[in-house]
């Protein structure tokens, strides 16, 4: 319980922070917790000449040996621009006091520092080599906005990358995203197939005024609405209304779902 000195009554009263009264049992409990508390996790970082962290070593507490022991390790490589280009993760074997490979990530960048690819690997101990398991590639417009991505998986059977999904983005002159479309890969037809789509609109101040999402109906080769919302704003830029809609496939129309109106003092 916290107490404070009352100048008018010349007594200690409730509240304040000038004096503390303690429950003896609580003090004993706190002391016991302090005695049995043990370190559980710690990280050490190594910093290179350029100021980048080049490795991180994690430790955990070994209750049998009652001391800290290695848990995992990560090593990093950077390019001249300071972008990370690779990260290798290791696990630790206490019995042999040795590190082993877990995974590796490699990255590339364009001249503007935008990441253009990410490749993930696992280590194949049977063949003593890194084997990829997924890859992403990205492109950008002159403003640095991402315009496409392609996601691939690695096929061990063919020892090659196989397309999985793709995305495309478009923007207005102000850099606001106006459309996002996703595709999935059909290996039988060796072609990309529509999957989903999102469309956005904005007012002159850059406030998003609408959002509409669609899913693709392959059977009818047409886009089908999914969700939509519409917003309005006042002259001061504050949102004044929000309306949400669901798409009714039976009537092929949007149906009111929620509506909110906002007022400000």
FENRA-V997020 format. One record per residue. N is the residue number from 0. RES is the residue in one small letter. BURIAL is # if it has 9 or more other ideal C-beta (glycine too) atoms within 8 Angstrom, else .. Layout:
{{N,RES,BURIAL} {N,RES,BURIAL}}
This chain:
{{0,x,.} {1,x,#} {2,x,#} {3,x,#} {4,x,#} {5,x,#} {6,x,.} {7,x,.} {8,x,.} {9,x,.} {10,x,.} {11,x,.} {12,x,#} {13,x,.} {14,x,.} {15,x,#} {16,x,.} {17,x,.} {18,x,#} {19,x,.} {20,x,.} {21,x,.} {22,x,.} {23,x,.} {24,x,.} {25,x,.} {26,x,#} {27,x,.} {28,x,.} {29,x,.} {30,x,.} {31,x,.} {32,x,.} {33,x,.} {34,x,.} {35,x,.} {36,x,.} {37,x,.} {38,x,.} {39,x,.} {40,x,#} {41,x,.} {42,x,.} {43,x,.} {44,x,.} {45,x,#} {46,x,.} {47,x,#} {48,x,.} {49,x,.} {50,x,.} {51,x,#} {52,x,#} {53,x,#} {54,x,#} {55,x,#} {56,x,#} {57,x,#} {58,x,#} {59,x,#} {60,x,#} {61,x,#} {62,x,.} {63,x,.} {64,x,.} {65,x,.} {66,x,.} {67,x,.} {68,x,#} {69,x,#} {70,x,.} {71,x,#} {72,x,#} {73,x,#} {74,x,#} {75,x,#} {76,x,.} {77,x,#} {78,x,.} {79,x,.} {80,x,.} {81,x,.} {82,x,#} {83,x,#} {84,x,#} {85,x,#} {86,x,#} {87,x,#} {88,x,#} {89,x,#} {90,x,.} {91,x,#} {92,x,#} {93,x,.} {94,x,.} {95,x,.} {96,x,.} {97,x,.} {98,x,.} {99,x,#} {100,x,#} {101,x,#} {102,x,#} {103,x,#} {104,x,#} {105,x,#} {106,x,#} {107,x,.} {108,x,#} {109,x,.} {110,x,.} {111,x,.} {112,x,.} {113,x,#} {114,x,#} {115,x,#} {116,x,#} {117,x,#} {118,x,#} {119,x,#} {120,x,#} {121,x,#} {122,x,#} {123,x,#} {124,x,.} {125,x,.} {126,x,.} {127,x,.} {128,x,.} {129,x,#} {130,x,#} {131,x,#} {132,x,.} {133,x,#} {134,x,#} {135,x,#} {136,x,#} {137,x,#} {138,x,.} {139,x,#} {140,x,.} {141,x,.} {142,x,.} {143,x,.} {144,x,#} {145,x,#} {146,x,#} {147,x,#} {148,x,#} {149,x,#} {150,x,#} {151,x,#} {152,x,#} {153,x,#} {154,x,#} {155,x,.} {156,x,.} {157,x,.} {158,x,.} {159,x,.} {160,x,#} {161,x,#} {162,x,#} {163,x,#} {164,x,#} {165,x,#} {166,x,#} {167,x,#} {168,x,#} {169,x,.} {170,x,#} {171,x,.} {172,x,.} {173,x,.} {174,x,.} {175,x,#} {176,x,#} {177,x,#} {178,x,#} {179,x,#} {180,x,#} {181,x,#} {182,x,#} {183,x,#} {184,x,#} {185,x,#} {186,x,.} {187,x,.} {188,x,.} {189,x,.} {190,x,.} {191,x,#} {192,x,#} {193,x,#} {194,x,#} {195,x,#} {196,x,#} {197,x,#} {198,x,#} {199,x,#} {200,x,.} {201,x,#} {202,x,.} {203,x,.} {204,x,.} {205,x,.} {206,x,#} {207,x,#} {208,x,#} {209,x,#} {210,x,#} {211,x,#} {212,x,#} {213,x,#} {214,x,#} {215,x,#} {216,x,#} {217,x,.} {218,x,.} {219,x,.} {220,x,.} {221,x,.} {222,x,#} {223,x,#} {224,x,#} {225,x,.} {226,x,#} {227,x,#} {228,x,#} {229,x,#} {230,x,#} {231,x,.} {232,x,#} {233,x,.} {234,x,.} {235,x,.} {236,x,.} {237,x,.} {238,x,#} {239,x,#} {240,x,#} {241,x,#} {242,x,#} {243,x,#} {244,x,#} {245,x,.} {246,x,#} {247,x,#} {248,x,.} {249,x,.} {250,x,.} {251,x,.} {252,x,.} {253,x,#} {254,x,#} {255,x,.} {256,x,.} {257,x,.} {258,x,.} {259,x,.} {260,x,.} {261,x,#} {262,x,.} {263,x,.} {264,x,.}}
